[in-house]
Amino acid sequence: MSGSSYAYASGRVSGLDETLLSERVWSQLIAADDRDEVLRILGDSWYGTLLQVEDNLGDALRSAVSHAEEELSELSLDPAFTRGVLQRRDARNARYLWKSFAAGDNGEVEVEPSGMISIEDLKRAWADSSAADSLPVQFKQALEEIQELHSPSASETDAVLDRLAASVEADNLGQMEGLVASIPAVKIELRNFLAAARGKSEEMTPSAIEEILLNGGYHSPSDIAEAVRVNRLSALLGETQGFEDSALALEEGFESGSFLSFQKESDRMTMGILERVSGDLFSPGPLAAYVLRRELEVSHLKLVAAGKAAGIDSRRLSARIPRG
């Protein structure tokens, strides 16, 4: 795809970016009295149409991400980019379905529209080895790993599917041009340090912590586990340029017993990268950034809705969500 083609697509994406919620709307959402007020505020936004069509907020938010992916697939002239966007959806559908099967249920769960792999193929692969053999290698390996576990817990299944999702994202976004290629490694790095910090707080051994970490960040799982052992986890994170504020937030988390500020700082860092990626008009960056910004927005909306339903006050939500 040429630079001029990217420029045209980026121009179209700039219009889509305007449908993302403004800081003013986020302030209203976080300050809302309850979940009903959240729904009312969203009803006056871009999400209003989806809320009229879907049965509930969860379906509307899932649909929002699917819409973003489909819009970008239509705009992209690069088959590899389109394949990468849709394969990330496949990884999410595999999570919904295979977690259900692993828990002994029947796989009748809410899923997203098919990406590169049909929903039926993902379902059949669970019990049909020939169907499993037809899956992309990463998916087949993840399925085999889950099925080799004896009565896997939800966390064990999630760990396998986290690795699948990270691998798919790294193989696709990580191969793109420009700053967008750094996003998978940044996300893995922040995820690993949060998992290690929580593990340390729960008195997990360094070796047990190493087992739950993902490859592909700026530090290896073994390096992070060693930092846990010698009590310098925050210092290790701060050694990488750009992660200094995250390291400070991590240290504050150890002192306060809560890692909300680290999660907030992690999301803020990701949002900052996506903002810069959006400005590179002669690359695929703005297309990828729009999808990722919509995903992060939806993630934060889920936190707000769940928080309001649980009676969590606005101050605590503000401590976690870098919006408004």
C-alpha positions as CSV (number, residue, x, y, z in Angstrom):
1,M,0.0,0.0,0.0
2,S,1.6,3.3,-1.1
3,G,2.1,6.4,1.1
4,S,-0.6,8.3,-0.9
5,S,-3.1,5.4,-0.3
6,Y,-2.3,5.5,3.4
7,A,-2.9,9.3,3.4
8,Y,-6.3,8.8,1.9
9,A,-7.2,6.1,4.4
10,S,-5.9,8.2,7.2
11,G,-8.1,11.1,6.1
12,R,-11.1,8.8,6.4
13,V,-9.9,7.5,9.8
14,S,-9.7,11.1,11.1
15,G,-13.5,11.2,10.7
16,L,-13.9,8.0,12.7
17,D,-11.6,9.3,15.4
18,E,-14.2,12.1,16.0
19,T,-16.7,9.4,17.1
20,L,-14.5,8.5,20.1
21,L,-15.7,10.0,23.3
22,S,-14.4,13.4,24.3
23,E,-12.9,14.2,27.7
24,R,-16.0,16.2,28.6
25,V,-18.2,13.1,28.1
26,W,-15.7,11.0,30.1
27,S,-16.0,13.4,33.0
28,Q,-19.8,13.1,32.9
29,L,-19.5,9.3,32.8
30,I,-17.2,9.0,35.7
31,A,-19.3,11.5,37.7
32,A,-22.6,9.7,36.9
33,D,-24.7,8.7,39.8
34,D,-25.4,5.2,38.6
35,R,-25.4,2.8,35.7
36,D,-28.7,4.2,34.3
37,E,-27.1,7.6,34.0
38,V,-24.1,6.1,32.2
39,L,-26.5,4.5,29.7
40,R,-28.3,7.9,29.2
41,I,-25.0,9.7,28.6
42,L,-23.9,7.0,26.1
43,G,-27.3,7.2,24.4
44,D,-26.5,10.8,23.4
45,S,-23.1,9.7,21.9
46,W,-21.9,7.6,18.9
47,Y,-22.8,4.6,21.0
48,G,-26.5,5.6,21.0
49,T,-27.3,3.8,17.7
50,L,-25.7,0.6,18.9
51,L,-27.6,0.7,22.2
52,Q,-30.9,1.0,20.2
53,V,-30.0,-2.1,18.1
54,E,-28.4,-4.4,20.7
55,D,-30.2,-6.0,23.7
56,N,-27.8,-4.7,26.3
57,L,-24.7,-2.6,27.0
58,G,-22.3,-5.6,26.7
59,D,-23.6,-6.5,23.2
60,A,-23.4,-2.8,22.2
61,L,-19.7,-2.5,23.3
62,R,-18.8,-5.8,21.6
63,S,-20.4,-4.5,18.5
64,A,-18.5,-1.2,18.7
65,V,-15.2,-3.1,18.4
66,S,-16.4,-5.2,15.6
67,H,-17.6,-2.1,13.7
68,A,-14.2,-0.5,14.1
69,E,-12.4,-3.6,12.7
70,E,-14.8,-3.9,9.8
71,E,-14.4,-0.2,8.9
72,L,-10.7,-0.6,8.9
73,S,-10.8,-3.8,6.9
74,E,-12.8,-1.9,4.2
75,L,-10.3,1.0,4.2
76,S,-7.2,-1.1,4.1
77,L,-5.8,-2.1,0.7
78,D,-3.2,-4.3,2.4
79,P,-4.4,-7.9,2.8
80,A,-1.9,-8.6,5.6
81,F,-3.2,-5.7,7.6
82,T,-6.8,-6.9,7.2
83,R,-5.8,-10.4,8.1
84,G,-4.0,-9.2,11.2
85,V,-7.0,-7.2,12.4
86,L,-9.4,-10.1,11.9
87,Q,-7.1,-12.7,13.4
88,R,-7.1,-10.7,16.7
89,R,-10.9,-11.2,16.7
90,D,-10.4,-14.9,16.2
91,A,-8.2,-15.0,19.3
92,R,-11.0,-13.3,21.3
93,N,-13.6,-15.8,20.0
94,A,-11.3,-18.7,20.8
95,R,-11.2,-17.3,24.4
96,Y,-15.0,-17.1,24.7
97,L,-15.6,-20.6,23.3
98,W,-12.6,-22.6,24.6
99,K,-13.0,-21.2,28.1
100,S,-16.6,-22.4,28.1
101,F,-15.6,-25.9,26.9
102,A,-12.7,-26.1,29.4
103,A,-15.2,-25.3,32.2
104,G,-17.4,-28.2,31.1
105,D,-20.0,-26.0,29.5
106,N,-21.4,-26.3,26.0
107,G,-19.8,-23.3,24.2
108,E,-23.2,-21.5,23.9
109,V,-21.7,-18.1,24.7
110,E,-21.8,-14.6,23.2
111,V,-19.1,-14.3,20.4
112,E,-18.1,-11.7,17.9
113,P,-18.5,-12.0,14.1
114,S,-16.1,-14.5,12.6
115,G,-12.7,-13.1,11.6
116,M,-10.4,-15.4,9.5
117,I,-11.7,-18.5,11.3
118,S,-15.4,-19.4,11.4
119,I,-17.1,-19.8,14.8
120,E,-18.1,-23.3,13.8
121,D,-14.5,-24.3,13.1
122,L,-13.4,-23.0,16.5
123,K,-16.2,-25.0,18.1
124,R,-15.5,-28.2,16.1
125,A,-11.8,-28.0,16.8
126,W,-12.4,-28.6,20.5
127,A,-13.6,-32.2,20.0
128,D,-12.4,-33.0,16.4
129,S,-8.7,-33.4,15.9
130,S,-9.0,-33.0,12.1
131,A,-10.8,-29.7,12.6
132,A,-8.0,-28.7,15.0
133,D,-5.4,-29.6,12.4
134,S,-6.9,-27.0,10.1
135,L,-6.4,-24.1,12.5
136,P,-3.5,-21.8,12.2
137,V,-0.5,-23.2,14.1
138,Q,-0.7,-20.7,17.0
139,F,-4.4,-21.6,17.6
140,K,-3.8,-25.3,17.3
141,Q,-1.0,-25.1,19.8
142,A,-3.0,-23.1,22.3
143,L,-5.9,-25.6,22.0
144,E,-3.6,-28.5,22.6
145,E,-2.1,-26.8,25.6
146,I,-5.5,-26.2,27.2
147,Q,-6.6,-29.8,26.6
148,E,-3.4,-31.2,28.1
149,L,-4.3,-29.5,31.4
150,H,-6.1,-31.6,33.9
151,S,-9.4,-29.8,34.9
152,P,-7.9,-26.4,34.2
153,S,-8.9,-23.5,36.3
154,A,-10.2,-20.3,34.6
155,S,-6.8,-18.6,35.4
156,E,-4.8,-21.5,33.8
157,T,-7.0,-21.3,30.6
158,D,-6.7,-17.5,30.6
159,A,-2.9,-17.8,30.8
160,V,-2.8,-20.0,27.6
161,L,-5.2,-17.7,25.8
162,D,-3.3,-14.6,26.9
163,R,-0.2,-16.1,25.2
164,L,-2.2,-16.7,22.1
165,A,-3.6,-13.2,21.9
166,A,-0.2,-11.7,22.6
167,S,1.4,-13.9,19.9
168,V,-1.2,-13.0,17.3
169,E,-0.9,-9.3,18.1
170,A,2.9,-9.4,17.9
171,D,2.9,-11.3,14.7
172,N,0.6,-8.7,13.1
173,L,1.0,-5.3,14.6
174,G,4.7,-6.0,15.4
175,Q,5.5,-6.4,11.8
176,M,4.0,-3.1,10.7
177,E,5.9,0.1,9.8
178,G,6.6,2.8,12.3
179,L,5.8,3.3,16.0
180,V,2.8,1.1,15.9
181,A,5.1,-1.9,15.8
182,S,6.2,-1.2,19.4
183,I,2.7,-1.5,20.8
184,P,2.6,-5.3,21.4
185,A,5.9,-5.2,23.3
186,V,4.8,-2.3,25.4
187,K,1.5,-4.0,26.3
188,I,3.3,-7.3,27.2
189,E,5.9,-5.4,29.3
190,L,3.3,-3.6,31.3
191,R,1.1,-6.7,31.7
192,N,4.1,-8.8,32.9
193,F,5.2,-6.3,35.5
194,L,1.7,-6.0,36.8
195,A,1.3,-9.8,37.0
196,A,4.7,-10.0,38.8
197,A,3.8,-7.3,41.2
198,R,0.5,-8.9,42.1
199,G,2.3,-12.3,42.4
200,K,4.8,-10.8,44.8
201,S,2.1,-9.2,46.9
202,E,0.4,-12.6,47.1
203,E,3.7,-14.2,48.1
204,M,4.0,-16.4,45.0
205,T,7.5,-17.7,44.5
206,P,9.7,-16.2,41.7
207,S,9.5,-19.4,39.7
208,A,5.7,-19.5,39.9
209,I,5.6,-15.9,38.8
210,E,7.9,-16.6,35.8
211,E,5.5,-19.3,34.6
212,I,2.6,-16.8,34.2
213,L,4.7,-14.2,32.3
214,L,4.6,-13.7,28.5
215,N,7.5,-13.6,26.1
216,G,7.8,-10.6,23.8
217,G,8.3,-7.7,26.3
218,Y,11.5,-5.7,26.8
219,H,12.5,-7.9,29.7
220,S,12.4,-11.7,29.7
221,P,10.2,-13.6,32.2
222,S,13.4,-14.9,33.8
223,D,14.8,-11.3,34.3
224,I,11.5,-10.2,35.8
225,A,11.4,-13.2,38.1
226,E,14.9,-12.5,39.3
227,A,14.0,-8.9,40.0
228,V,11.1,-10.2,42.1
229,R,13.6,-12.4,44.0
230,V,16.0,-9.5,44.8
231,N,13.2,-6.9,45.4
232,R,14.0,-4.6,42.5
233,L,11.0,-5.0,40.3
234,S,10.2,-1.3,40.0
235,A,13.9,-0.4,39.4
236,L,14.1,-2.9,36.5
237,L,11.0,-1.5,34.8
238,G,12.4,2.1,35.2
239,E,15.6,1.1,33.3
240,T,13.7,1.1,30.0
241,Q,13.3,4.5,28.5
242,G,9.7,5.7,28.5
243,F,8.7,3.5,31.4
244,E,9.9,5.8,34.2
245,D,6.5,7.0,35.2
246,S,5.1,3.4,35.2
247,A,8.0,2.4,37.4
248,L,7.1,5.1,39.9
249,A,3.4,4.0,39.9
250,L,4.5,0.4,40.4
251,E,6.5,1.4,43.5
252,E,3.6,3.4,44.8
253,G,1.5,0.3,44.4
254,F,3.7,-1.7,46.6
255,E,3.6,1.0,49.3
256,S,-0.2,1.4,49.1
257,G,-1.2,-2.2,48.5
258,S,-3.2,-1.2,45.3
259,F,-2.0,-1.2,41.7
260,L,-4.8,0.9,40.4
261,S,-2.4,3.8,39.7
262,F,-0.1,1.5,37.8
263,Q,-2.9,0.2,35.6
264,K,-4.0,3.8,35.0
265,E,-0.5,4.8,34.1
266,S,-0.2,1.8,31.8
267,D,-3.3,2.8,29.9
268,R,-2.1,6.4,29.8
269,M,1.2,5.3,28.3
270,T,-0.6,3.2,25.7
271,M,-3.0,6.1,24.8
272,G,0.0,8.4,24.3
273,I,1.6,6.0,21.9
274,L,-1.6,5.6,20.0
275,E,-2.0,9.4,19.8
276,R,1.5,9.7,18.2
277,V,0.8,6.7,15.9
278,S,-2.4,8.5,14.7
279,G,-0.4,11.4,13.4
280,D,1.7,9.3,11.0
281,L,-0.5,9.8,8.0
282,F,1.7,8.1,5.4
283,S,1.7,4.7,7.2
284,P,-0.8,2.1,8.4
285,G,-0.5,3.5,11.9
286,P,-3.7,5.6,12.0
287,L,-5.8,2.6,10.8
288,A,-4.4,0.3,13.5
289,A,-4.5,3.1,16.1
290,Y,-8.2,3.7,15.6
291,V,-9.0,0.0,16.3
292,L,-6.8,0.0,19.4
293,R,-8.2,3.3,20.7
294,R,-11.8,2.0,20.2
295,E,-10.9,-1.2,22.1
296,L,-9.3,0.7,25.0
297,E,-12.3,3.0,25.1
298,V,-14.7,0.0,25.3
299,S,-12.5,-1.5,28.0
300,H,-12.8,1.7,30.1
301,L,-16.6,1.9,29.5
302,K,-16.9,-1.6,30.9
303,L,-15.0,-0.5,34.0
304,V,-17.3,2.5,34.4
305,A,-20.5,0.5,33.9
306,A,-19.3,-2.3,36.3
307,G,-18.1,0.3,38.8
308,K,-21.4,2.2,38.8
309,A,-23.4,-1.1,39.1
310,A,-21.3,-2.0,42.1
311,G,-21.6,1.4,43.7
312,I,-18.0,2.4,43.4
313,D,-17.5,6.1,43.8
314,S,-16.2,8.5,41.2
315,R,-12.9,9.1,43.1
316,R,-12.0,5.4,42.9
317,L,-12.9,5.2,39.2
318,S,-10.8,8.3,38.5
319,A,-7.9,6.5,40.3
320,R,-8.0,3.7,37.7
321,I,-9.3,5.3,34.4
322,P,-7.1,8.0,32.7
323,R,-10.0,9.9,31.3
324,G,-11.9,13.0,32.0
